[in-house]
Amino acid sequence: MPFTKTVKKGLVIAITLTIVMLGVLIIPGFALAQQPGVKRIELQRHDLSIPGREAIQMRIDFDRGAMIPRLSHPGEEVVYVLKGWLEYQVGSDPPMRLNAGDVLFVPAGVIHSAKNVGDGNAAELVTYIVQKGKRLFTIIR
């Protein structure tokens, strides 16, 4: 009987630790990844020759009217619009509209947002040069 209680206690501890780790590893990216109408696909991730830095490249697809809320990154972001019309609000600058072929640079830590303002779907290729091991983004409420 004592063995069974020990096994149950160990199982409860293992499940609790698993839930906590999932919260730490998955949930920080969950809110952004699950924005309605926004699909993020990580294409590559590589360490840079600069210690503590990595490059992450993603394709982000936006359904009509979909948006990414105000957020910031622990490093720079380089955006290349693949298709459609995206409106970016970067820092305190006036909103800017970008269409296919346009590029945008977002400095480290600057709060920004993006919204598909076109009549159809939009997509962008984004490259992040960020501090390794930090959350890729922080949503600003």
C-alpha positions as CSV (number, residue, x, y, z in Angstrom):
1,M,0.0,0.0,0.0
2,P,2.7,2.6,0.8
3,F,4.3,1.9,-2.6
4,T,1.0,2.9,-4.3
5,K,0.8,6.2,-2.4
6,T,4.4,6.9,-3.4
7,V,3.7,6.2,-7.1
8,K,0.6,8.3,-7.0
9,K,2.5,11.2,-5.3
10,G,5.3,10.9,-8.0
11,L,2.7,10.9,-10.8
12,V,1.0,14.0,-9.4
13,I,4.4,15.8,-9.1
14,A,5.3,14.8,-12.7
15,I,2.0,16.0,-14.1
16,T,2.3,19.3,-12.2
17,L,5.9,19.8,-13.5
18,T,4.8,19.1,-17.0
19,I,2.0,21.6,-16.8
20,V,4.4,24.3,-15.4
21,M,6.9,23.6,-18.1
22,L,4.3,23.8,-20.8
23,G,3.2,27.1,-19.4
24,V,6.8,28.4,-19.6
25,L,7.6,27.0,-23.0
26,I,4.4,27.2,-24.9
27,I,2.1,29.8,-23.4
28,P,4.4,32.9,-24.0
29,G,4.0,32.3,-27.8
30,F,0.5,30.9,-27.6
31,A,-1.4,34.3,-27.5
32,L,0.3,35.5,-30.6
33,A,0.3,32.2,-32.5
34,Q,-3.4,31.9,-31.9
35,Q,-4.5,35.4,-32.9
36,P,-7.6,34.8,-35.1
37,G,-6.8,34.8,-38.7
38,V,-3.0,34.9,-38.2
39,K,-0.8,31.9,-39.0
40,R,2.9,31.9,-38.1
41,I,5.3,29.4,-39.6
42,E,8.9,29.2,-38.3
43,L,11.1,28.7,-41.3
44,Q,14.5,28.6,-39.7
45,R,16.4,29.4,-36.5
46,H,20.2,29.8,-36.2
47,D,22.8,31.0,-33.7
48,L,24.7,34.0,-34.9
49,S,28.5,34.6,-34.6
50,I,27.6,37.3,-32.1
51,P,27.4,35.5,-28.7
52,G,23.9,35.3,-27.2
53,R,22.1,36.3,-30.5
54,E,20.1,34.2,-32.9
55,A,18.2,34.8,-36.2
56,I,14.7,33.5,-36.5
57,Q,12.8,33.7,-39.8
58,M,9.0,33.3,-40.1
59,R,6.3,33.5,-42.7
60,I,3.2,35.2,-41.2
61,D,-0.1,34.9,-43.1
62,F,-3.0,37.3,-42.3
63,D,-6.6,36.6,-43.2
64,R,-8.6,39.7,-44.4
65,G,-8.9,42.1,-41.4
66,A,-6.6,40.0,-39.1
67,M,-4.1,41.8,-36.9
68,I,-1.2,41.2,-34.5
69,P,-1.6,43.3,-31.4
70,R,0.9,45.8,-30.0
71,L,4.0,44.0,-29.0
72,S,7.8,44.3,-28.8
73,H,10.8,42.0,-29.4
74,P,14.2,41.6,-27.6
75,G,16.0,42.5,-30.8
76,E,15.5,43.8,-34.3
77,E,12.8,42.8,-36.8
78,V,13.1,43.0,-40.6
79,V,9.8,42.7,-42.5
80,Y,9.3,41.9,-46.2
81,V,5.7,42.0,-47.4
82,L,5.0,39.1,-49.8
83,K,1.4,39.9,-50.7
84,G,-1.5,42.1,-49.8
85,W,-1.6,45.3,-47.8
86,L,-0.4,45.6,-44.2
87,E,-0.8,48.6,-42.0
88,Y,2.0,48.9,-39.4
89,Q,2.0,51.2,-36.4
90,V,5.6,51.5,-35.2
91,G,6.3,53.4,-32.0
92,S,4.8,56.9,-32.1
93,D,5.2,57.2,-35.9
94,P,2.0,57.6,-38.0
95,P,0.6,54.3,-39.3
96,M,2.2,53.2,-42.6
97,R,0.8,51.0,-45.3
98,L,3.0,48.4,-46.9
99,N,2.2,46.3,-50.0
100,A,4.0,43.4,-51.7
101,G,7.7,44.2,-52.1
102,D,7.8,46.8,-49.4
103,V,10.2,46.4,-46.4
104,L,10.2,47.7,-42.9
105,F,12.8,47.7,-40.1
106,V,11.6,47.7,-36.4
107,P,14.3,48.6,-33.9
108,A,14.7,46.4,-30.7
109,G,12.1,47.0,-28.0
110,V,9.9,49.3,-30.1
111,I,6.2,48.7,-29.6
112,H,4.5,48.0,-32.9
113,S,1.4,46.3,-34.4
114,A,0.3,45.1,-37.8
115,K,-3.1,44.7,-39.5
116,N,-4.2,43.4,-42.9
117,V,-6.0,46.3,-44.5
118,G,-6.4,44.8,-47.9
119,D,-9.4,43.1,-49.6
120,G,-7.8,39.7,-49.5
121,N,-5.1,37.7,-47.6
122,A,-1.7,39.2,-46.8
123,A,1.6,37.6,-46.0
124,E,5.1,38.7,-44.9
125,L,8.5,37.2,-44.4
126,V,9.9,38.3,-41.0
127,T,13.5,38.0,-39.8
128,Y,14.2,38.5,-36.1
129,I,17.7,39.2,-34.8
130,V,17.1,38.6,-31.1
131,Q,18.7,37.7,-27.8
132,K,18.8,33.9,-27.5
133,G,16.8,32.4,-24.8
134,K,14.4,35.4,-24.3
135,R,10.7,35.4,-25.2
136,L,10.4,36.3,-28.9
137,F,7.8,38.9,-28.1
138,T,5.9,40.6,-25.3
139,I,2.3,41.7,-25.9
140,I,1.6,45.2,-24.7
141,R,-1.8,45.8,-23.2
